């Protein structure tokens, strides 16, 4: 019997931010080896990162980022996993899967290994239903359908831009929750995929995430975080809030649920608290800002939406802290850098 080719083999890149040798790839070899990897090395560029043999990859460090983007490299975070979004920018593929280097292959309740990448691809290739909630969750999964009372006019769904996966073992908690629940582990596997409804924000985690780069790529900016910035660990949150507003405006969908990965190590809650503490009180203003953000109908591309959002960030959030002025400027620089490296998609 002829061996079947892995799904989207030539249309998907795997982006991994790291500061260490990528031994974790050995566990993922059966699933990742057919694909091209883009590794974004954070921290000291003179440090050598070892990648197990047999993988097809390109590796970028800070020097490469500076060389490729010149002054626009200022929009890419340093000493923070937010640097991963540089990988989205240099990719030439339609789809991206991004994973952290402390995420291992999980097992489902029957003990079978979960091919996270394959499930993300299923999610992305299948429509979303953000306009009307289906109580059987994803109606396109085997054994499910649209329930009685679901409007036939909405059953076609909309294109899926983002597939947001979850984690077993170490949950994705903020520092205060980590501190009060240091031993809590997520052992609950829920065999469900659902579309996040239109008008509803969600906290996006970047450690097990896939997206359609053609549909939403320019909004997948992980902000200015880490070295020299007053905040960290809000990079994926920022991208998630921006992407959700853009998806709602452009008629795109976001799925969450399967697949699970095994998140192996908890980061230090005291270090996290130092990175997060401004974000914890800023988010009480940021979230209403995004909930009330309206994009004009002239914003017909992701880039136009994103530039408009940057103006509103400057206008409404910079009174919270001068950081948001800087972030709004970085959002514009990010789009300029994206268009510089992807001229065919420039709006």
Buried (B, 14 or more C-beta within 10 A) or exposed (E): EEEEEBBBEEEBBBBBBBBBBBEBBEBBEEBBBBBBBBBBBBBEBEEEBEBBEEBEBBBBBBEBBBEBBEEBBBBBBBBBBBBBBBBBBBBEBBBBBBBBBBBBBBEBEEEEEBBBBBBBBBBBBBBBBBBBBBEBBBBBBEEBEBEEEBEEEBBEBBBBBBBBBBBBBBBBBBBBEBEEEEEEEBEEBEEBBBBBBBEEBBBBBBBBBBBBBBBBBBBBBBBBBBEEBBBBBBBBBBBBBBBBBBBBBBEBBBBBBBBBBBBBEBBEBEEBBEBBBBBBEBBEBBBEBBEEBEBEEEBEBBBBBBBBBBEBBBEBBBEBBEBBBBBBBBBBBBBBBBBBBBEEBBB
